Amino acid sequence: MISRLKGTLVSRELDHIEVETAGGVVYEIQIPLSILERLPRPPAPDFEIRTLQVVREDSVTLYGFMEPFERELFSRLLGASGVGPKVALAMLSTYSARRLAQALAEKDVNALKQVSGVGKKTAERIVLELADRVEDLALGAPGPAGAESGDGPGAQEAVAALVALGYSFVDADAAVRGALTQGEPESTDELVRRALAKR
């Protein structure tokens, strides 16, 4: 099992990267969009990434993550029936690991329905299977409170307000999370104004 790679980041694409080890072997690693912005620009020596190796009958694929928390959540997603690497990667590309863990723990079916390839029935099955199994991850999720999770005061109301204004759930959720990075708002209205100003 390849759990971590160290070497030079030689290429970075939207859905995968390539890492060349000291021995001259280049590994292709699939990544979610949520970690893309945290990657250095290639060529980047002394690069390290945590990986999960998924073996199928016709392929062996590496998936990469910056934090152990992200890799663990991806692994647990694969434990749900009907969730393969493609869907798990789509979920972590739509939401940060922290936000996704909390959505699962809170059985937020509407949030999961925003993921490409996940319909209502699939979302309901996923939360039914995983809600209890990711509670520890949701509680212990790293990162500044509110900055990624959408758990600031009135955050859910602010998302709902933006959706009512015509935003998609994904865009509304991202706008509210971005607005929360500016600090705690005094009211839901202020949070909505901040989110609108960032769009």
Secondary structure, DSSP 8 states (H G I E B T S, - for coil): ---EEEEEEEEE-SSEEEEE-TTS-EEEEE--HHHHTTS--SSEEEEEEEEEEEE-SS-EEEEEESSHHHHHHHHHHHTSTT--HHHHHHHHHHS-HHHHHHHHHTT-HHHHTTSTT--HHHHHHHHHHHTGGGHHHHHT--S-TTTTT--STTHHHHHHHHHHTT--HHHHHHHHHHHHTT---SSHHHHHHHHHHH-
